[in-house]
């Protein structure tokens, strides 16, 4: 029976690097022996899983494909809607139904301080959106969802 490996890419844990450089290389190396397919390398699988990722938002039921080879799927959209922890349990149940209980799940977790620092730097440097640290890292009594600026 083919094995499934699912990488659930949490924010700021090098998911893009894994998806663009590491997973394709692993697939290339393993394809000589067991035929491990990285879904991004197969147009049909890529489209199929892209539709599945979108279906998570709209509660559409998808049946799993009958894979003949080992499979590696990676997406940050597998763990929650727009990174909101409120949806983690709901998405976990949907993924369990879709991928099955025998699926191997890969998740990287990052130290919270490093995560917040990286988020702040991304906002300031890469998105050219400099925000004073006092505004970005709000104290609970000053927090409001009504502002459009990124905040923690």
N, C-alpha and C positions, 0 to 999 in steps of 0.2 A: 504494500500500500504506500503510495507517495506521501512524503512528509511535507507539512506546510510550516514555514517560518514567517512570522509576522513581526515586523519592527514597527512599534507604535512610537512615532517621533514626538516626544515632548519638546516644548519650546526651549531653545538655547542649549541643546545637548548634542550639537554637531550632526544633526539629522541630514542636512543638505550635503555635508561632506561624505557621510556614509552612503547616501543615495546616488551621488554623482561619481564617486571614486571607489569606495570600498565594496559595496554590494555588486556592482557590475563585474569587478575583478574576481570576487568570490565565485560568482556565477560562471565566469569564464574558466576559472581553474577547475571547478567541480563538474563542468559540463563534459569534460573528458572522461569522467568516471561514471557519476550517477545521474547526470543530466539535470542539475539544479538550474531552474529557470528563474531569473530575476524578472518580475513582471514588466518592468520598464523596457526590457529588451525584446518584448514580443508585442506587436501592435494590437493583436486581438485581446490579449490579456490586459494590456495597458488600458484600452477602452473599456473593457468589462469592469475592471476594478475602479476606474475613474467614475463610472456610473454607480457602482456600489457605494463609493465614498459620498457621492451626492445623495444617494437614497437614504443615508443615515439621517439626514436633515428632515426628509419628507416621509419617513416611516414606510417607505416602499419595501416590500419583501423581495429579496433576491435569492434565488437558489444557487448554491455553489456549483461551479463547473466541475466536471469529473476529470481531474488532472491525471495525466499519465506519468508525470515526472514530479520530482521534488520542486517546491515552489518557494520563492522568497518575495514577500510583499512589504513595502515600507511606505508609511504615510503619517503625517502629523494630523491628518483629519480622522484617524481611527479612534482617537481618545476622547474627543469632545467637540462640541460646536464652538468654533472660534476660540478655542482654548479655555472655555468657561468650565471650571471644575464642577459646576452644578450638573452637567450632563455626563460625567464620567461613568456613573453606574449604569445609566441607560445605554450608553454606547458599548460598555462592556458586555451587557446582555445581548445586544444586537450582534456584536462580533462573535460571541460564543455560539449563537444560533447559526450564524453564517459560515464561520470557519470550522466549527466543530471543536469538541473537547480535546482532541489529540494534537491540536496546533501548538507549536512552540512559540512563545511570545518573548520578544526582546524589547526591553524598556531600559533606557538610561535615565538616571535621576541625578540632578545636579544640586550642589550645595545652594541653599536659598540665597545666601549673600552674594555668591558668584552669579547666580541667575539674575538677581536684581541689578547688580552692577553691569552685567552684560546687556540687559534690557535698556538700561539708562544710556550706556554708551552707544548702542545701536540707534536709539532715538536721536541722540545729539550729533553723532558723527556721520553715520551712514544715511540717515534720513534728513540731515541738515535741519533738525528741529530742536535747537538748544532750549532746554527748560532748566530753570534753576532747580538744584536738588531739593530745596525746601518745598517746591511746588510738585515735583515729580513724586517724591516720597512723602506723601501727606500723612499727617497724624489723623487718627480716626475721627476726631471731632471736626476736622476740616474737609473730610472726604465727601464728595457728591458725584453722582453719575451724570449730572447735567452738563458738566464741562466736557468739551470734546478733546482736550489734551490727554495724552497717555499719563497714567498715574498709578501709583501703588501705595 
